[in-house]
Structure formats: structure tokens, C-alpha cells
Amino acid sequence: MTENIFRLFHELNQVPRPSWHEERVADWLCEFAEKNQLDYQRDNHNCIVIRKPATLGMEQAPVTVMHAHMDMVCVAEEGKAFDPLNDPIESYIEDGWMKAQGTSLGADNGIGLCMAMAVMESESLEHGPLELFVTTNEEDGMTGAANISTDFIKGRRMIDLDSEDYDTITTGAAGAYLQSHKLPLKREKSSDSLHYYKLSIQSSVGGHSGVDINKGRKSAVKEICVLLKKMLEKDPMMVVADITAGEANASIPARASAVIGKSTKEGLPVNGVLDCEQPASCIDRKSVVALIQAIDRIPYGVIKMSERMEGTVETSNNIGVIRTREDHFYVTTHTRSFINSRMVQIGKDIAGEIARIGGTSEIVMSTPAWQECTDSPFIHLVEQTFEDVLGFRPRLVEMHFVMEMGYFVERFPGIQIIPIGPRILEPHSTQERVEISTIENIWRVLVELLKRLR
């Protein structure tokens, strides 16, 4: 049956699905339901539930929900011609891993989604009544989950297939406080007497701003601002025309660039410098300095490790992107924590720093942390199924990534949620990959679990 998962994943990767642009993938899911003669419902945020009746003898079992999200973080290697709104993801298999050609793979959460779809289209598996619940914009705001109606799903036992840690059951996830900020800037006519250059840096491999935040990876946002600060201090005549950094709000920034003007090449970095045409305008020095000072004061990385969960990050912050617009800089910050009050306070402190220089902030997402009861019969059943099928008992872990479960426990009282999934490394980056053998093993667990949920 796993060949059906790979077939579906190949089809899925032909459909562009960056966050905020899920219309086409939602259409594809509806066509899948119609093709398989399954009832479905679609809300005005493009979230979808597909329903399948129980197989013979399982009609009295409670409804089981399989959950996944349909969007993905789209990033590409520098120089890769890739339009996330139109181009497919090109996957390949190498040394037991599935990878993508120069882009993120979308295994987060495409593989989990296709596992659930393979169940829904199968005519041979044994299961009770099923709902496949697929949400939108999980990666950049969770607006689908945040606005879901309380009657959208009927089941109160959910198998979430968005976990990336193969030998675990996720029993908790950090909350998230995602903000966008506008920092005002003024422009002035560029000078004909200066030479203009584009500075580019590659500071790290990037990665997931929750899962990988404790791995010591540098932030390209921080690095480009440090570089510009040093250059401006040494050259009072230098000007800046553009600053661009980061790939996605939920990714550790791997690359950054800036267009500058100088009267001499003195002080330019040895690497990553190209001549460029004179821009029509530059940003006034005060605006650039204000941005640099704000970025310097905004924390990046681990803020506090958990005292309760050894080796787990409790609180962190990431600066996702900087974009230069006509009259403002656009900056995003993503704060995560298991302590909601601490997370919100850090977010407010960041907004206060932006306001200090005349900027404005908007809360894009504020989702609470989530924790499941680790002594429930549902969890014990999943643990026993892992042991019987794969020969090991999974670890129960709380993770520093953000999940939609905080919204689900609010919307669907009494719901129990068990996240499982194959091993996915470096999500939200061009190094994203999923281990083939773990797809096959999680599939075996899923099939057996659905049979046991009576």
C-alpha cells in the first residue's frame, strides 16, 4: 500500500501550495473525494473534511479523525529558478531518503496527508467511521484552525499525522506568537557619484525556527545588520538602497542581501560582492540605522531552556524576514514558548521596540501551548500498537514546534489528540528530507491502530 502514498505525494507535489495560497490544493482534495465517492465539506478558509463510512462489522465504533495540513513552507536554493505559486516540487530518492531538487520537499505535512488519503481511498483496510480533516495556513498563521467551526468534525479521537519524530508520540507543543512589523523609512534620490554593489551572505543552512532553533545556527537577518552597521560606522558617505533577508516567517534565515552605494571599494567584504546598477533612490541613513538598532535589540534563538523537560527549549524567538518596501521595512518575528504569559510578554516587548522608532506591529497568530494527558487509554493503545507492530515503545515528548492542537481542544471539547509521523529532517529548508523506511513503518502502525479503535 505504501506505493499509493508515494503516488499521491507525487500528485500533490504537482499542485503549488504555499501558505495563504491553498485554493488549488483544496480543489485537488475535493476532486479526490468526488473521485472516491466520499462526502466532503469545505469552509470559507479552504479547510476540508472528507468522511468515509466504517467497514463491515465496525459500524458501531466511534468516529476517528485523521488530521493533516495542506500548506507547505516553500524555499529554494539561491539561483534556483522556482516560482512557488506555479512550479511543482521535484522529488527524488537517494540512500533511503526522499529529497527535493533545490527546494523544500513538502513532506511537512504532505506525507502525513497522503498517508491519510491512502486510507480514505483503500477498499481493503478495516476501520470504523473516518474523517480526514485538512487545515490551511498551518505554517504561517494557523488561520484555518483558528477559524474552524465547532461542528466541522464529529470525531473526538484524532490521529494527527504532522509529527516529524518517528519514534515518539508528541504529547505537547509550544505556543506561538507571530507578528509582522512595519518600520517607516524615507527615501532620497541616489547619487551619481557613488558606485553601487550588492552584498550577499549565506549564514547557515536555515531550518525550522522551532525544531532547529537550539542548534546554534546563525541568523542571516542578524548577520546582514551587523555587517551594515560596521560598514556605516567606517564610511559616513555610504548609502543603502535595499535590505532583503530570510526566506519564510517560520524558517531560520539562511540568506540575506543588501544594495549599497560607496565612493570607494575600501571596506567591502572579500566575498559575496557584485557590481550593480544605480538604483533610482536610496534609504535615508536615519531609517537604516533605526532598523539596525531594532534588529539588534530583538532576541534571536533560545531565550530559556525548560526546567521541566530536560534538553527541550522552553522559550525562543526568531526574526523571519526583512523586506524593503517603498515607504517601510517589513519584518516578521515568531516567538514560541510553553509558557503562554512569557511568550506574549516577549511579543509585546518586541512590538514596544518597534513602536519606539515609530513603527507598527500586527499580531498574525497567537496560539496557546498544548499538552495531552499522558495517561489516557488512547495514548496507551497507540503505545501498545507501536510495540506490537514495530517492536518498540515510543517516547512521549513535548516539542518546541507549534501545532494546531491548542485551537482544537478549544473548538472540540473532549477531543484527544495523538500526533505520530515518519522521520523528517530539516523541514522548512532546502535540506528537507524524509526517511523512506519510517514512512512504511508508520503506515503499518496507522493501519493497525485504525483496526483497534473500536
C-alpha positions as CSV (number, residue, x, y, z in Angstrom):
1,M,0.0,0.0,0.0
2,T,2.9,2.4,0.5
3,E,3.2,2.8,-3.3
4,N,-0.2,4.6,-3.1
5,I,1.3,7.0,-0.6
6,F,4.2,7.8,-3.0
7,R,1.8,8.1,-5.9
8,L,-0.4,10.5,-4.0
9,F,2.6,12.5,-2.8
10,H,3.9,12.9,-6.4
11,E,0.4,14.1,-7.5
12,L,0.3,16.5,-4.5
13,N,3.7,18.0,-5.4
14,Q,2.4,19.0,-8.8
15,V,0.0,21.3,-7.1
16,P,1.5,24.6,-5.7
17,R,0.5,25.0,-2.0
18,P,2.5,27.8,-0.2
19,S,0.7,29.1,2.9
20,W,-2.1,31.6,2.1
21,H,-2.4,30.1,-1.4
22,E,-4.2,26.8,-0.9
23,E,-7.1,27.2,-3.3
24,R,-5.7,24.8,-5.9
25,V,-4.7,22.1,-3.4
26,A,-8.2,22.4,-1.8
27,D,-9.7,21.9,-5.2
28,W,-7.5,18.8,-5.7
29,L,-8.7,17.4,-2.4
30,C,-12.3,17.9,-3.3
31,E,-11.7,16.2,-6.7
32,F,-10.1,13.3,-4.7
33,A,-13.2,13.0,-2.6
34,E,-15.6,13.1,-5.6
35,K,-13.5,10.5,-7.4
36,N,-13.7,8.1,-4.5
37,Q,-17.4,8.9,-3.9
38,L,-16.8,10.3,-0.4
39,D,-18.8,13.0,1.3
40,Y,-16.9,16.2,2.0
41,Q,-17.2,19.7,3.3
42,R,-15.2,22.8,2.5
43,D,-15.3,26.0,4.6
44,N,-14.5,29.6,3.6
45,H,-10.9,29.2,4.7
46,N,-10.5,26.2,2.4
47,C,-10.3,23.7,5.3
48,I,-11.8,20.4,4.2
49,V,-13.2,17.3,6.0
50,I,-13.7,14.1,4.0
51,R,-15.9,11.4,5.5
52,K,-15.8,7.7,5.0
53,P,-18.2,5.1,6.4
54,A,-17.0,2.2,8.6
55,T,-16.1,-1.1,7.1
56,L,-18.4,-4.1,7.7
57,G,-18.5,-5.0,11.4
58,M,-17.0,-1.7,12.6
59,E,-20.1,0.5,12.2
60,Q,-20.6,1.0,16.0
61,A,-17.0,2.3,16.5
62,P,-16.6,6.0,17.4
63,V,-15.6,8.3,14.7
64,T,-11.8,8.6,14.3
65,V,-10.3,11.8,12.8
66,M,-7.1,11.8,10.8
67,H,-5.6,15.3,10.6
68,A,-3.0,17.0,8.4
69,H,-2.4,20.4,6.9
70,M,-2.3,21.1,3.2
71,D,0.1,24.0,3.0
72,M,3.9,23.9,3.0
73,V,6.9,26.3,3.5
74,C,8.4,26.9,0.1
75,V,12.1,27.8,0.0
76,A,14.6,27.4,-2.8
77,E,18.4,27.4,-3.1
78,E,19.9,30.6,-4.3
79,G,20.0,30.7,-8.1
80,K,17.2,28.1,-8.4
81,A,14.5,29.2,-10.8
82,F,11.4,28.4,-8.7
83,D,8.0,30.1,-8.6
84,P,6.2,28.6,-5.5
85,L,2.8,29.8,-6.9
86,N,3.2,27.9,-10.2
87,D,6.1,25.4,-10.2
88,P,5.9,21.8,-9.0
89,I,8.2,20.2,-6.3
90,E,10.7,17.8,-7.9
91,S,11.3,14.9,-5.6
92,Y,13.8,12.1,-5.8
93,I,15.1,9.2,-3.6
94,E,18.7,8.8,-2.6
95,D,20.2,6.5,0.0
96,G,16.9,5.6,1.6
97,W,15.7,9.3,1.8
98,M,13.3,11.3,-0.3
99,K,14.6,14.8,-1.1
100,A,13.7,17.6,-3.5
101,Q,15.7,19.2,-6.3
102,G,16.9,22.5,-4.9
103,T,13.7,23.3,-2.9
104,S,11.9,22.3,0.3
105,L,10.2,18.9,-0.2
106,G,6.8,19.5,1.4
107,A,7.0,16.2,3.4
108,D,5.9,18.5,6.2
109,N,3.0,17.8,6.0
110,G,2.4,16.3,2.6
111,I,3.5,12.8,3.5
112,G,1.1,12.7,6.5
113,L,-1.7,14.0,4.3
114,C,-1.1,11.4,1.7
115,M,-1.0,8.6,4.3
116,A,-4.5,9.6,5.4
117,M,-5.6,9.9,1.7
118,A,-4.3,6.4,1.1
119,V,-6.5,5.1,3.9
120,M,-9.5,7.0,2.5
121,E,-9.2,5.5,-1.0
122,S,-8.5,2.0,0.2
123,E,-11.1,-0.7,-0.2
124,S,-9.3,-3.4,1.8
125,L,-8.5,-1.8,5.2
126,E,-10.5,-2.4,8.3
127,H,-11.7,0.7,10.2
128,G,-14.6,2.5,11.9
129,P,-16.2,5.7,10.6
130,L,-13.5,8.1,9.5
131,E,-13.0,11.8,9.0
132,L,-10.0,13.2,7.2
133,F,-9.6,16.8,8.5
134,V,-7.2,19.0,6.5
135,T,-6.4,22.6,7.6
136,T,-4.9,25.6,5.8
137,N,-2.2,28.0,6.6
138,E,-0.7,26.0,9.4
139,E,2.8,27.2,8.6
140,D,2.2,30.9,8.6
141,G,-0.6,31.9,11.0
142,M,-2.9,28.8,11.5
143,T,-5.8,30.9,10.3
144,G,-7.6,27.7,9.2
145,A,-7.6,26.1,12.6
146,A,-8.2,29.4,14.4
147,N,-11.4,30.0,12.5
148,I,-12.8,26.4,12.2
149,S,-16.4,26.0,13.2
150,T,-17.2,23.9,16.3
151,D,-19.3,21.4,14.3
152,F,-16.8,20.9,11.4
153,I,-15.8,17.5,12.7
154,K,-17.7,14.9,14.7
155,G,-14.9,12.6,16.0
156,R,-13.2,13.1,19.4
157,R,-10.2,10.8,18.8
158,M,-7.7,12.4,16.5
159,I,-4.6,10.8,14.9
160,D,-2.6,13.8,13.9
161,L,-0.1,12.9,11.1
162,D,2.0,16.1,11.4
163,S,4.7,14.7,13.7
164,E,8.3,14.6,12.3
165,D,9.9,12.5,15.1
166,Y,9.4,8.8,14.1
167,D,10.0,7.0,17.4
168,T,7.8,9.3,19.5
169,I,4.3,10.3,20.4
170,T,4.1,14.1,20.7
171,T,2.1,15.0,23.9
172,G,2.7,18.7,23.9
173,A,3.7,21.6,21.7
174,A,4.8,25.2,22.3
175,G,2.5,28.2,21.7
176,A,3.2,30.7,19.0
177,Y,3.1,34.5,18.8
178,L,3.8,35.5,15.2
179,Q,3.9,39.3,14.4
180,S,4.5,41.4,11.4
181,H,6.1,44.8,11.8
182,K,6.3,48.0,9.6
183,L,9.2,50.3,10.3
184,P,8.9,53.6,8.5
185,L,11.6,54.7,6.0
186,K,12.3,57.8,4.0
187,R,13.8,57.8,0.5
188,E,16.2,60.2,-1.2
189,K,17.5,60.4,-4.8
190,S,20.5,58.2,-5.4
191,S,23.9,59.9,-6.1
192,D,25.6,59.6,-9.5
193,S,29.0,60.0,-7.8
194,L,28.8,56.6,-5.9
195,H,29.4,53.1,-7.1
196,Y,26.7,50.5,-6.2
197,Y,27.2,47.0,-5.1
198,K,25.0,44.1,-4.0
199,L,26.3,42.3,-0.8
200,S,25.1,38.7,-0.3
201,I,25.7,36.4,2.6
202,Q,24.8,32.8,3.3
203,S,25.0,32.5,7.1
204,S,23.6,29.0,7.7
205,V,21.5,26.1,6.2
206,G,18.4,27.7,7.7
207,G,15.9,25.2,9.1
208,H,12.7,25.1,11.2
209,S,12.6,28.0,13.6
210,G,11.2,25.8,16.3
211,V,12.8,22.4,15.8
212,D,16.3,23.7,14.9
213,I,16.4,26.9,17.0
214,N,18.7,25.3,19.6
215,K,21.3,24.1,17.0
216,G,23.4,27.2,17.1
217,R,22.7,28.3,13.5
218,K,23.4,31.9,12.7
219,S,20.6,34.2,11.5
220,A,21.1,35.9,8.2
221,V,18.9,38.7,9.4
222,K,21.2,39.4,12.3
223,E,24.4,38.9,10.2
224,I,23.4,41.4,7.5
225,C,22.5,44.0,10.0
226,V,25.8,43.6,11.9
227,L,27.7,43.8,8.6
228,L,25.9,47.0,7.5
229,K,26.4,48.6,11.0
230,K,30.2,48.1,10.8
231,M,30.3,49.4,7.2
232,L,28.2,52.5,8.0
233,E,30.4,53.4,11.0
234,K,33.5,53.3,8.9
235,D,32.1,55.1,5.9
236,P,29.9,58.2,6.7
237,M,29.2,58.6,2.9
238,M,27.9,55.0,2.4
239,V,24.2,54.7,1.5
240,V,21.8,51.7,1.5
241,A,19.1,51.2,-1.2
242,D,17.7,47.8,-0.2
243,I,17.9,45.1,2.5
244,T,16.4,41.7,1.9
245,A,16.8,38.8,4.4
246,G,15.2,35.5,5.2
247,E,13.1,33.0,3.2
248,A,9.9,32.5,5.3
249,N,8.4,33.5,8.6
250,A,8.8,30.0,10.1
251,S,12.3,29.4,8.9
252,I,15.7,30.4,10.4
253,P,17.0,32.9,7.9
254,A,19.8,31.4,5.7
255,R,20.4,34.2,3.2
256,A,20.5,37.9,3.1
257,S,21.5,40.7,0.7
258,A,21.8,44.5,0.6
259,V,22.3,47.0,-2.1
260,I,24.7,49.8,-1.1
261,G,26.5,52.8,-2.6
262,K,30.1,53.7,-1.8
263,S,32.6,56.2,-3.2
264,T,35.4,53.6,-2.8
265,K,35.7,49.8,-2.7
266,E,37.6,50.1,0.6
267,G,35.8,48.2,3.4
268,L,33.8,45.9,1.1
269,P,33.7,42.2,2.2
270,V,36.1,39.9,0.3
271,N,33.3,37.6,-0.8
272,G,29.7,38.0,-1.9
273,V,30.0,41.4,-3.6
274,L,28.7,42.2,-7.1
275,D,28.6,45.4,-9.1
276,C,25.0,46.6,-9.7
277,E,23.2,49.4,-11.5
278,Q,22.5,52.6,-9.8
279,P,19.0,52.5,-8.1
280,A,16.5,55.3,-8.5
281,S,16.5,56.1,-4.8
282,C,18.2,55.1,-1.6
283,I,17.0,54.9,2.0
284,D,18.0,57.8,4.3
285,R,20.6,56.9,6.8
286,K,18.4,57.5,9.9
287,S,15.9,54.9,8.7
288,V,18.6,52.3,8.1
289,V,20.2,52.9,11.5
290,A,16.8,52.7,13.2
291,L,16.2,49.3,11.6
292,I,19.7,48.0,12.5
293,Q,19.2,49.1,16.1
294,A,15.8,47.5,16.3
295,I,17.1,44.2,14.9
296,D,20.0,44.3,17.4
297,R,17.6,44.6,20.3
298,I,15.2,41.9,19.2
299,P,16.3,38.5,20.6
300,Y,17.1,35.6,18.3
301,G,17.5,32.0,19.3
302,V,16.9,30.2,22.6
303,I,15.8,32.5,25.4
304,K,15.3,29.9,28.0
305,M,15.6,26.1,28.3
306,S,12.9,24.2,30.0
307,E,13.4,23.3,33.7
308,R,10.7,20.6,33.5
309,M,11.8,18.9,30.2
310,E,15.5,18.3,30.0
311,G,17.0,19.2,26.7
312,T,13.9,21.0,25.4
313,V,13.7,24.6,24.6
314,E,11.0,26.4,26.6
315,T,11.1,29.9,25.0
316,S,12.6,31.2,21.8
317,N,12.3,33.9,19.2
318,N,13.1,34.0,15.5
319,I,13.3,37.0,13.2
320,G,11.9,35.5,9.9
321,V,12.3,38.1,7.2
322,I,13.2,41.7,6.3
323,R,11.8,43.1,3.1
324,T,12.3,46.7,1.9
325,R,9.1,48.4,0.6
326,E,8.6,51.8,-0.9
327,D,7.9,53.6,2.4
328,H,8.7,51.0,5.1
329,F,10.7,47.9,6.1
330,Y,8.6,44.8,6.7
331,V,9.9,42.5,9.4
332,T,8.4,39.3,11.0
333,T,9.1,37.8,14.4
334,H,8.0,34.4,15.7
335,T,8.0,33.8,19.4
336,R,7.4,30.3,20.9
337,S,7.0,29.1,24.4
338,F,5.4,26.5,26.6
339,I,4.6,29.4,29.0
340,N,1.9,31.5,27.3
341,S,2.4,34.5,29.5
342,R,6.1,34.7,28.9
343,M,5.6,34.3,25.1
344,V,3.0,37.1,25.0
345,Q,5.2,39.4,27.1
346,I,8.2,38.9,24.7
347,G,6.0,39.6,21.8
348,K,4.8,42.8,23.4
349,D,8.3,43.8,24.2
350,I,9.3,43.4,20.6
351,A,6.3,45.4,19.5
352,G,7.3,48.1,22.0
353,E,10.8,48.2,20.5
354,I,9.2,48.7,17.0
355,A,6.9,51.4,18.4
356,R,9.9,53.2,19.9
357,I,11.2,54.1,16.5
358,G,7.8,54.9,15.1
359,G,6.8,51.5,13.7
360,T,3.7,49.5,14.0
361,S,3.1,45.8,14.8
362,E,0.3,43.4,13.9
363,I,-0.4,40.0,15.6
364,V,-0.7,37.4,12.8
365,M,-1.1,34.4,15.1
366,S,-1.4,33.9,18.8
367,T,-1.9,30.2,19.5
368,P,-1.7,28.6,23.0
369,A,0.6,25.8,24.0
370,W,-1.0,22.4,24.1
371,Q,-0.5,19.4,26.4
372,E,-2.2,16.0,26.2
373,C,-2.9,13.7,29.2
374,T,-0.1,11.1,29.0
375,D,-2.1,8.5,31.0
376,S,-5.1,8.2,28.7
377,P,-6.4,4.8,27.3
378,F,-6.0,6.3,23.8
379,I,-2.2,7.0,24.4
380,H,-1.7,3.6,25.9
381,L,-3.4,2.0,22.9
382,V,-1.1,3.8,20.5
383,E,1.9,2.9,22.6
384,Q,0.9,-0.8,22.6
385,T,0.3,-0.7,18.8
386,F,3.8,0.6,18.2
387,E,5.2,-2.1,20.4
388,D,3.2,-4.9,18.7
389,V,3.9,-3.7,15.2
390,L,7.4,-2.3,15.3
391,G,8.8,-3.9,18.4
392,F,9.5,-0.7,20.4
393,R,7.6,1.6,22.7
394,P,7.6,5.2,21.5
395,R,8.8,8.0,23.8
396,L,6.3,10.6,25.0
397,V,7.7,14.0,24.2
398,E,6.8,17.7,24.2
399,M,8.2,19.6,21.2
400,H,9.2,23.2,20.6
401,F,7.4,23.4,17.4
402,V,3.9,24.8,17.2
403,M,0.8,22.7,16.4
404,E,-2.8,23.4,15.8
405,M,-3.9,21.4,18.9
406,G,-4.3,24.4,21.1
407,Y,-7.1,25.6,18.8
408,F,-8.6,22.1,18.5
409,V,-9.0,21.5,22.3
410,E,-10.8,24.9,22.4
411,R,-13.1,24.2,19.5
412,F,-13.9,20.5,20.1
413,P,-14.4,19.8,23.8
414,G,-13.3,16.4,25.0
415,I,-11.1,15.7,21.9
416,Q,-8.0,13.5,22.4
417,I,-5.1,14.0,20.0
418,I,-2.2,11.7,19.3
419,P,0.5,13.1,16.8
420,I,2.6,10.5,15.0
421,G,4.6,10.5,11.8
422,P,7.7,9.4,9.9
423,R,11.2,10.9,10.4
424,I,11.5,14.2,8.6
425,L,14.8,16.2,8.9
426,E,15.4,19.9,8.2
427,P,11.8,20.9,7.4
428,H,11.3,24.4,6.1
429,S,14.7,24.3,4.3
430,T,16.2,23.1,1.1
431,Q,17.7,20.2,3.0
432,E,14.3,18.8,4.0
433,R,14.2,15.0,3.6
434,V,12.0,12.1,4.8
435,E,13.3,8.6,5.6
436,I,11.5,6.1,3.4
437,S,11.6,3.1,5.9
438,T,9.8,5.2,8.5
439,I,7.0,6.0,6.1
440,E,6.4,2.3,5.7
441,N,6.6,1.7,9.4
442,I,4.2,4.5,10.4
443,W,1.8,3.3,7.7
444,R,1.8,-0.2,9.4
445,V,1.1,1.4,12.8
446,L,-1.7,3.6,11.4
447,V,-3.4,0.6,9.6
448,E,-3.3,-1.5,12.8
449,L,-4.4,1.4,15.0
450,L,-7.5,2.1,12.9
451,K,-8.4,-1.6,13.2
452,R,-8.1,-1.5,17.0
453,L,-10.1,1.8,17.5
454,R,-13.4,0.2,18.3
